[in-house]
Amino acid sequence: MEAIAQRVTHDPLVMGGKPCIRGMRITVGTIIGLIAAKHTHDDILTIYPHLEKDDISAALFYAALLLTK
């Protein structure tokens, strides 16, 4: 959980407080949307070169946590 908390951040000054990856303007929703559109992890890392593979995993885990609440 701590690793997720370090990668998925909330800041009201960044993207209106939506959950983002490491304070960047890349939202969890953007990553989930790309995966839903059948982009591979490698595609996403090419589109957003500042992301790391663990960022994608954290976004997926975060989304799963929200669905189980």
C-alpha positions in Angstrom: 0.0 0.0 0.0 2.8 2.4 0.8 4.3 2.0 -2.7 0.9 2.9 -4.1 0.7 6.0 -1.9 4.1 7.1 -3.2 3.1 6.7 -6.8 -0.5 7.8 -6.8 -0.8 11.3 -5.5 -3.7 13.8 -4.9 -3.0 17.5 -5.1 -5.8 20.0 -5.6 -3.5 22.1 -7.7 -2.7 19.3 -10.1 -5.5 18.1 -12.5 -8.1 19.4 -10.0 -7.1 16.9 -7.4 -7.7 13.8 -9.5 -5.4 10.9 -8.6 -2.2 11.3 -10.6 1.1 9.5 -11.0 3.9 10.9 -8.9 2.5 14.5 -9.0 2.7 14.5 -12.8 -0.3 15.6 -14.9 -0.9 12.0 -15.9 -4.1 10.7 -14.2 -4.9 7.2 -13.1 -8.0 7.5 -15.3 -5.8 8.3 -18.3 -3.8 5.1 -17.8 -6.9 3.0 -17.2 -8.5 4.5 -20.3 -5.4 3.6 -22.4 -5.4 0.0 -21.1 -9.2 -0.2 -21.9 -8.4 1.0 -25.4 -6.1 -2.0 -25.7 -2.8 -0.1 -25.5 0.0 -2.3 -24.1 2.2 -1.2 -21.2 5.0 -0.6 -23.6 2.7 1.6 -25.7 1.9 3.7 -22.6 5.5 4.0 -21.7 6.3 5.2 -25.2 3.4 7.7 -25.1 4.5 8.9 -21.6 8.3 8.4 -21.3 8.4 9.7 -17.8 6.3 6.9 -16.5 7.7 3.7 -15.1 6.2 0.2 -15.3 5.5 0.3 -11.6 3.4 3.5 -12.2 1.1 1.5 -14.5 0.8 -1.3 -11.9 0.1 1.3 -9.2 -2.7 2.9 -11.3 -4.3 -0.5 -11.9 -4.1 -1.5 -8.2 -5.5 1.9 -7.2 -8.4 1.6 -9.6 -9.1 -2.0 -8.2 -9.1 -0.6 -4.7 -11.7 2.0 -5.6 -13.9 -0.7 -7.0 -13.8 -2.8 -3.9 -14.8 -0.1 -1.5 
